[in-house]
Amino acid sequence: MVRAKRPQRVPVVLSHEEVRRLLAALDGRDWLMAALLYGTGMRLLECLRLRVKDIDFARSTIIVRDGKGGKDRHTVLPRRLVDPLQREIERVRLLHDQDLAVGLGAVWLPHALARKYPNAPRAFGWQYVFAASKQMAVVRQPSIHRYPSQTIS
């Protein structure tokens, strides 16, 4: 018996000029997220779940946690994105400070880290770089958390 062969699918890859035009059409957070996806090779959910502590500006690297296959990996941080990314982190710092002022400011932590480190959910390093604009109540937990942004606008 001969098994049917799966057709090979050739991935669609944008040319350098197409990427340049696409990035030129974006601005703000959308541009930064798209530029990170293109410049680092991160997947969309990896970008949305990026936390402040996972960016190392001194070494120009980003740690991608729990990527495809549940593995962590390091990727490069393009020099061109350092300043915009630092501005975005400063925006997140201000948002986090506002949240803390009203008794919020916690984020979801993976596995049992919230139990192991009770203050970590409110620590700035654990905050999402691309945090959602609103806090969300969690049914399983008696608290309100800030989650990563769900989509690129």
TASULMO-V51083 format. One line per field, one symbol per residue. ss: DSSP state (~ for helix, > for strand, _ for the rest). A space follows every 10 residues. Layout:
ss=???
This chain:
ss=__________ _____~~~~~ ~~~~___~~~ ~~~~~~~~~~ ___~~~~~__ >~~~>>____ >>>>___~~~ __>>>>__~~ ~~~~~~~~~~ ~~~~~~~~~~ ~____>>___ __~~~~___~ ~~_~~~_>__ >>>>>>>___ ___>>>>>__ ___
